[in-house]
Amino acid sequence: MKTKMGVWIDRDKAVITSIYDKNENVQFVQSKPSSREIYSDQLNNYYDSVIAKLHGAEMVHIFGPSETKGELIRRMQSSGLGGLIPAI
């Protein structure tokens, strides 16, 4: 059975759902950006935290505002995980 995952992400939080063999799971990742100097580093850590939760997925659907969604997709592609995202 394939593990299917979905991510709804914006700059404040990510909601990650997974379904495996009729079992459902929901996880949350909070972003805590503060000052503009460290904002970029915190976003990178945020995206890395979201990607770490996708371990074991065979397919990931990503939803959310286009800018944030696009940044996560690019980050996944640069990490070699772009194949998890189905073509639309």
Secondary structure as GFF3:
##gff-version 3
##sequence-region A 1 88
A	DSSP	beta_strand	4	9	.	.	.	ID=ss1
A	DSSP	beta_strand	13	20	.	.	.	ID=ss2
A	DSSP	beta_strand	23	30	.	.	.	ID=ss3
A	DSSP	alpha_helix	36	52	.	.	.	ID=ss4
A	DSSP	beta_strand	59	63	.	.	.	ID=ss5
A	DSSP	alpha_helix	66	78	.	.	.	ID=ss6
A	DSSP	three_ten_helix	82	84	.	.	.	ID=ss7
###
